[in-house]
Amino acid sequence: MKQLTIIVPEGDNNLSSISGAYEIFTKANAFNKANGKKELFHIQLAGISEKVDFNQGIFTVKPHLHISQVNKTDLIIIPSLNHNYNLALEHNAELVQWLQRQHKKGAEIATICTGAFMLAASGLLDGKSCSTHWSVKENFSKMFPKINLRIDELITDENGIYTNGGAYSFLNLMIYLIEKYYGRATAVYCAKVFQIEMNRSTQSQFIIFSGQKKHEDEMVLHAQSYLEQNLGEKLSMNDLSSRFNVSRRNFDRRFIKATGNTPSEYLQRVKIEAAKKAFETNRKTVNEVMYEVGYSDIKAFRDAFKKITGIPPIEYKKKYHKDAA
């Protein structure tokens, strides 16, 4: 029988991703047994304390064993650290070292949401692709520049190292792992029992673009503000650079260094975010919203919207506007 170890890090992190992973794999084992097969995984919770409190002490998890008692395991699941990832890294150095040792012994490792910070701290993600919650993109990139962060991806699979996007999208990762280990029939069964949409591959439509402003370049901050306040205008980046008394080349270089995007890419993200909010909150048509955010070509607007959100504007409106729904 294979060993599945769900780790319980120190700190008030995320309980649902621990209990959810445990429940779904337990159900997969039960389905196997009901169909005349053996249970595939022995499932255990392991940590570095006898108990860990969650939600300010409302809930408590008691790991089955200490990580030192796990000689070898086949699959490790790292739960979400919520937004406590800095504290979690401080208090879980022993766990990070244990992950390194287990990977050397052949363990596959899956991270849920901000659990990616713990795996990244081990160095096992260096040079690999990784996803995590879209809201921590800037901090993650600054802390771990050697990792190829793919924030639009719902799941990444790097030869036995798995990561996924934010929050309850971990359910999609669980189904992905169930299919890999147990097969399609078990994955479909678990998806139906837990009512999880199968084969979702992106978290693009859930990303809220709030602007990459965690930098100290005052000129770029003023330029970002100007772009955001003049969405409906025809903006020339040459004129914009002149407005701030810098060459276009230097303007682009500083903008990219500060935000990770060219000025044109940033403007496109701001326009599409404004369009999303318009679709969510009012009854304007696609064309009306398109003109409002500064597009005049319907194909260009549709292409840009789908590129950023993963779905066409009309589908987004139907999905997120109350009356349309």
CORFEN-V587599 format. One record per residue. N is the residue number from 0. PHI is phi in degrees with one decimal (none if undefined). PSI is psi in whole degrees, -180 to 180 (* if undefined). D_FIRST is the distance of its C-alpha to the first C-alpha in Angstrom with 1 decimal. Layout:
n: [N & N]
phi: [PHI & PHI]
psi: [PSI & PSI]
d_first: [D_FIRST & D_FIRST]
//
This chain:
n: [0 & 1 & 2 & 3 & 4 & 5 & 6 & 7 & 8 & 9 & 10 & 11 & 12 & 13 & 14 & 15 & 16 & 17 & 18 & 19 & 20 & 21 & 22 & 23 & 24 & 25 & 26 & 27 & 28 & 29 & 30 & 31 & 32 & 33 & 34 & 35 & 36 & 37 & 38 & 39 & 40 & 41 & 42 & 43 & 44 & 45 & 46 & 47 & 48 & 49 & 50 & 51 & 52 & 53 & 54 & 55 & 56 & 57 & 58 & 59 & 60 & 61 & 62 & 63 & 64 & 65 & 66 & 67 & 68 & 69 & 70 & 71 & 72 & 73 & 74 & 75 & 76 & 77 & 78 & 79 & 80 & 81 & 82 & 83 & 84 & 85 & 86 & 87 & 88 & 89 & 90 & 91 & 92 & 93 & 94 & 95 & 96 & 97 & 98 & 99 & 100 & 101 & 102 & 103 & 104 & 105 & 106 & 107 & 108 & 109 & 110 & 111 & 112 & 113 & 114 & 115 & 116 & 117 & 118 & 119 & 120 & 121 & 122 & 123 & 124 & 125 & 126 & 127 & 128 & 129 & 130 & 131 & 132 & 133 & 134 & 135 & 136 & 137 & 138 & 139 & 140 & 141 & 142 & 143 & 144 & 145 & 146 & 147 & 148 & 149 & 150 & 151 & 152 & 153 & 154 & 155 & 156 & 157 & 158 & 159 & 160 & 161 & 162 & 163 & 164 & 165 & 166 & 167 & 168 & 169 & 170 & 171 & 172 & 173 & 174 & 175 & 176 & 177 & 178 & 179 & 180 & 181 & 182 & 183 & 184 & 185 & 186 & 187 & 188 & 189 & 190 & 191 & 192 & 193 & 194 & 195 & 196 & 197 & 198 & 199 & 200 & 201 & 202 & 203 & 204 & 205 & 206 & 207 & 208 & 209 & 210 & 211 & 212 & 213 & 214 & 215 & 216 & 217 & 218 & 219 & 220 & 221 & 222 & 223 & 224 & 225 & 226 & 227 & 228 & 229 & 230 & 231 & 232 & 233 & 234 & 235 & 236 & 237 & 238 & 239 & 240 & 241 & 242 & 243 & 244 & 245 & 246 & 247 & 248 & 249 & 250 & 251 & 252 & 253 & 254 & 255 & 256 & 257 & 258 & 259 & 260 & 261 & 262 & 263 & 264 & 265 & 266 & 267 & 268 & 269 & 270 & 271 & 272 & 273 & 274 & 275 & 276 & 277 & 278 & 279 & 280 & 281 & 282 & 283 & 284 & 285 & 286 & 287 & 288 & 289 & 290 & 291 & 292 & 293 & 294 & 295 & 296 & 297 & 298 & 299 & 300 & 301 & 302 & 303 & 304 & 305 & 306 & 307 & 308 & 309 & 310 & 311 & 312 & 313 & 314 & 315 & 316 & 317 & 318 & 319 & 320 & 321 & 322 & 323 & 324]
phi: [none & -74.8 & -109.6 & -111.7 & -115.8 & -97.7 & -85.1 & -117.4 & -68.3 & -68.9 & 108.6 & -84.1 & -97.2 & -110.3 & -77.1 & -62.3 & -75.4 & -78.8 & -67.0 & -64.8 & -62.1 & -62.2 & -67.0 & -68.6 & -69.6 & -63.5 & -65.7 & -63.7 & -59.7 & -63.9 & -64.3 & -57.8 & -63.6 & -66.9 & -105.2 & 78.3 & -108.3 & -82.1 & -62.0 & -79.8 & -118.4 & -88.9 & -101.6 & -137.9 & -99.1 & -130.9 & -152.5 & -116.3 & -132.7 & -69.8 & -152.8 & -132.3 & -89.3 & -129.0 & 50.2 & 54.7 & 88.6 & -66.2 & -120.3 & -134.1 & -111.5 & -111.5 & -55.4 & -65.1 & -158.2 & -80.2 & -60.2 & -64.9 & -86.3 & -93.8 & -73.0 & -150.9 & -135.6 & -94.2 & -140.2 & -117.9 & -115.5 & -100.1 & -74.1 & -66.2 & -98.9 & 51.0 & -106.6 & -96.8 & -64.3 & -65.0 & -64.7 & -61.9 & -66.7 & -64.7 & -98.7 & -127.4 & -57.8 & -63.2 & -66.7 & -61.1 & -66.0 & -64.2 & -60.0 & -60.2 & -66.6 & -66.7 & -65.6 & -62.3 & -83.4 & 108.2 & -69.4 & -87.2 & -133.3 & -122.2 & -113.8 & -108.8 & 51.7 & -75.6 & -58.4 & -58.6 & -62.2 & -69.2 & -66.9 & -62.2 & -64.6 & -79.0 & 85.4 & -74.4 & -99.6 & -57.6 & 79.0 & -111.3 & -83.8 & -154.0 & -120.4 & -162.4 & -67.9 & -59.9 & -72.5 & -108.4 & -53.8 & -64.4 & -64.5 & -63.3 & -62.2 & -70.3 & -75.3 & -132.8 & -67.1 & -82.0 & -101.0 & -84.3 & -76.4 & -115.1 & -68.9 & -76.0 & -76.5 & -80.4 & -138.4 & -117.7 & -132.6 & -117.1 & 51.5 & 93.7 & -116.0 & -115.9 & -134.0 & -143.7 & -73.0 & -92.9 & 53.3 & -78.6 & -66.4 & -59.6 & -62.6 & -67.9 & -64.5 & -61.2 & -64.1 & -59.0 & -70.3 & -59.9 & -64.1 & -63.6 & -90.2 & -102.6 & 109.7 & -63.7 & -61.2 & -67.2 & -63.4 & -63.6 & -59.4 & -64.7 & -62.6 & -72.1 & -63.4 & -95.1 & 54.6 & -109.8 & -69.2 & -84.0 & 62.5 & -73.8 & -120.8 & -139.1 & -113.5 & -55.6 & -68.8 & -94.4 & -72.0 & -102.7 & -83.5 & -110.3 & 86.9 & -89.1 & -118.2 & -89.0 & -145.7 & -119.1 & -87.4 & -60.5 & -61.7 & -66.5 & -60.8 & -66.4 & -65.7 & -60.2 & -61.1 & -63.5 & -61.0 & -66.8 & -89.1 & -130.7 & -58.7 & -78.1 & -89.1 & -82.4 & -102.7 & -97.2 & -67.8 & -65.1 & -65.3 & -66.5 & -64.1 & -64.6 & -59.3 & -103.1 & 58.4 & -132.9 & -68.8 & -59.8 & -62.3 & -68.4 & -60.8 & -62.0 & -61.0 & -67.8 & -64.7 & -64.8 & -61.6 & -77.4 & -112.8 & 88.1 & -123.4 & -71.4 & -56.6 & -66.0 & -64.5 & -62.2 & -61.3 & -62.3 & -63.5 & -65.1 & -63.1 & -68.8 & -64.9 & -64.8 & -64.9 & -58.3 & -64.3 & -64.6 & -64.5 & -74.8 & -116.5 & -140.6 & -98.9 & -63.6 & -74.4 & -60.5 & -63.9 & -62.9 & -67.1 & -55.8 & -67.1 & -62.0 & -97.5 & 97.1 & -101.7 & -121.1 & -113.9 & -63.8 & -66.5 & -62.2 & -65.8 & -61.1 & -62.8 & -65.7 & -63.5 & -68.5 & -61.3 & -86.2 & -98.9 & 90.2 & -138.1 & -67.6 & -58.4 & -66.7 & -69.2 & -61.8 & -61.5 & -63.2 & -79.4 & -115.7 & -97.1 & -56.2 & -64.3 & -62.9 & -64.9]
psi: [137 & 159 & 127 & 124 & 116 & 117 & 150 & 92 & 159 & 146 & 162 & 79 & -135 & 116 & -39 & -34 & -20 & -54 & -36 & -45 & -42 & -45 & -42 & -42 & -33 & -41 & -38 & -41 & -44 & -39 & -43 & -48 & -40 & -21 & 25 & 14 & 168 & 153 & 132 & -41 & 139 & 119 & 127 & 145 & 130 & 144 & -164 & 6 & 160 & -28 & 152 & 130 & 146 & 156 & 56 & 37 & 2 & -38 & 152 & 136 & 132 & 101 & 148 & -33 & 165 & 149 & -27 & -20 & -7 & 101 & -46 & 138 & 158 & -36 & 133 & 135 & 124 & 119 & 173 & 143 & 14 & -134 & 22 & 24 & -33 & -46 & -39 & -40 & -35 & -40 & 2 & 32 & -37 & -39 & -41 & -44 & -37 & -38 & -43 & -45 & -43 & -36 & -38 & -30 & -2 & 4 & 140 & 151 & 133 & 135 & 146 & 123 & -124 & 0 & -19 & -29 & -38 & -43 & -38 & -38 & -22 & -14 & -4 & -12 & -4 & 129 & 2 & 166 & 150 & 146 & 160 & -169 & 136 & -27 & -15 & 16 & -51 & -45 & -41 & -46 & -38 & -39 & -32 & 70 & -16 & -5 & 137 & 93 & 121 & 79 & -22 & -23 & 139 & -38 & 136 & 145 & 108 & 74 & 55 & 4 & 116 & 140 & 161 & 172 & -151 & 158 & -129 & 5 & -10 & -24 & -35 & -38 & -40 & -43 & -40 & -45 & -38 & -44 & -40 & -43 & -38 & -24 & 168 & -42 & -43 & -39 & -43 & -43 & -49 & -38 & -38 & -42 & -44 & 2 & 57 & 130 & 125 & 159 & 23 & 134 & -6 & 152 & 16 & -44 & -14 & -10 & 129 & 113 & 112 & 10 & 136 & 90 & 15 & 62 & 176 & 18 & 102 & -39 & -44 & -39 & -42 & -39 & -41 & -46 & -42 & -44 & -43 & -31 & -5 & 43 & -41 & -6 & 156 & 107 & 125 & 128 & -28 & -44 & -37 & -43 & -37 & -36 & -32 & 14 & 41 & 158 & 156 & -41 & -46 & -36 & -49 & -44 & -47 & -38 & -45 & -43 & -40 & -39 & -21 & -5 & 154 & 162 & -39 & -41 & -41 & -45 & -40 & -42 & -41 & -42 & -44 & -35 & -40 & -39 & -42 & -46 & -37 & -43 & -33 & -28 & -12 & 177 & 15 & 150 & 170 & -43 & -41 & -44 & -40 & -49 & -36 & -35 & 9 & 15 & 146 & -8 & 117 & -37 & -43 & -40 & -47 & -44 & -45 & -42 & -46 & -36 & -39 & -40 & -19 & -9 & 156 & 158 & -40 & -36 & -39 & -44 & -44 & -33 & -35 & -6 & 130 & -50 & -41 & -42 & *]
d_first: [0.0 & 3.8 & 6.6 & 9.7 & 12.9 & 16.0 & 18.9 & 22.0 & 25.0 & 28.2 & 30.9 & 31.7 & 29.6 & 28.0 & 26.3 & 25.8 & 23.5 & 21.2 & 21.3 & 21.3 & 18.2 & 16.5 & 18.1 & 17.4 & 13.6 & 13.7 & 16.0 & 13.9 & 11.0 & 14.1 & 15.5 & 12.7 & 12.9 & 16.7 & 16.8 & 15.2 & 11.7 & 8.3 & 7.4 & 5.8 & 5.8 & 6.5 & 10.1 & 12.6 & 16.2 & 17.7 & 21.3 & 24.2 & 26.0 & 25.4 & 26.5 & 27.7 & 30.4 & 30.8 & 33.8 & 36.3 & 34.6 & 34.3 & 30.5 & 28.3 & 24.6 & 23.2 & 20.1 & 17.5 & 18.0 & 20.1 & 18.9 & 20.0 & 17.2 & 14.6 & 14.6 & 12.3 & 10.5 & 9.8 & 11.9 & 14.9 & 17.2 & 20.8 & 22.9 & 26.5 & 29.0 & 31.7 & 34.9 & 34.3 & 32.8 & 35.5 & 35.0 & 31.2 & 31.6 & 34.0 & 31.9 & 28.4 & 29.2 & 26.6 & 23.9 & 25.3 & 25.2 & 21.6 & 20.8 & 22.7 & 20.9 & 17.3 & 18.6 & 20.0 & 16.7 & 15.4 & 14.2 & 15.4 & 17.6 & 19.1 & 22.3 & 24.0 & 27.8 & 29.4 & 26.1 & 27.2 & 29.7 & 27.2 & 25.4 & 28.8 & 29.9 & 27.3 & 29.0 & 25.9 & 27.7 & 30.9 & 32.2 & 29.6 & 30.1 & 29.1 & 29.9 & 30.4 & 32.8 & 36.2 & 38.2 & 37.0 & 37.7 & 40.7 & 39.2 & 36.0 & 38.1 & 40.4 & 37.7 & 35.6 & 38.0 & 35.8 & 33.4 & 34.2 & 34.1 & 33.8 & 34.7 & 35.2 & 31.7 & 29.3 & 26.2 & 26.0 & 23.4 & 24.0 & 21.4 & 18.5 & 20.8 & 21.4 & 24.3 & 26.0 & 29.4 & 30.7 & 30.1 & 28.4 & 27.8 & 24.3 & 23.6 & 24.2 & 21.8 & 19.0 & 19.9 & 20.0 & 16.4 & 15.2 & 17.2 & 15.9 & 12.2 & 12.6 & 16.1 & 19.7 & 19.8 & 17.2 & 19.0 & 22.3 & 21.3 & 20.3 & 23.4 & 25.5 & 24.2 & 24.7 & 27.6 & 26.7 & 28.7 & 26.7 & 27.5 & 29.6 & 30.1 & 32.8 & 33.9 & 37.5 & 39.2 & 38.0 & 39.5 & 42.6 & 44.8 & 46.7 & 48.1 & 47.0 & 49.5 & 47.7 & 50.1 & 53.6 & 55.6 & 58.4 & 59.7 & 56.4 & 56.0 & 59.5 & 58.7 & 55.6 & 57.6 & 60.3 & 57.9 & 56.4 & 59.9 & 61.3 & 58.7 & 61.3 & 63.5 & 63.5 & 62.3 & 63.1 & 61.0 & 64.1 & 66.1 & 63.4 & 63.3 & 67.1 & 67.0 & 65.1 & 67.4 & 64.8 & 64.4 & 62.0 & 60.0 & 59.8 & 59.0 & 56.0 & 54.8 & 54.9 & 53.4 & 50.4 & 49.9 & 50.1 & 48.1 & 46.0 & 48.0 & 51.3 & 54.0 & 53.9 & 50.1 & 50.5 & 53.3 & 51.2 & 48.3 & 50.9 & 52.6 & 49.4 & 48.3 & 51.8 & 51.5 & 48.2 & 49.8 & 52.8 & 50.7 & 48.9 & 52.2 & 55.1 & 56.2 & 57.4 & 56.8 & 54.7 & 58.0 & 59.4 & 56.4 & 56.5 & 60.1 & 59.6 & 57.0 & 59.1 & 58.0 & 60.6 & 58.6 & 56.2 & 54.1 & 53.7 & 52.8 & 50.2 & 48.7 & 48.5 & 47.1 & 44.3 & 43.5 & 43.1 & 41.6 & 39.8 & 41.8 & 45.6 & 48.0 & 48.8 & 45.1 & 44.7 & 47.8 & 46.6 & 43.3 & 44.7 & 48.2 & 48.6 & 51.5 & 49.9 & 46.6]
//
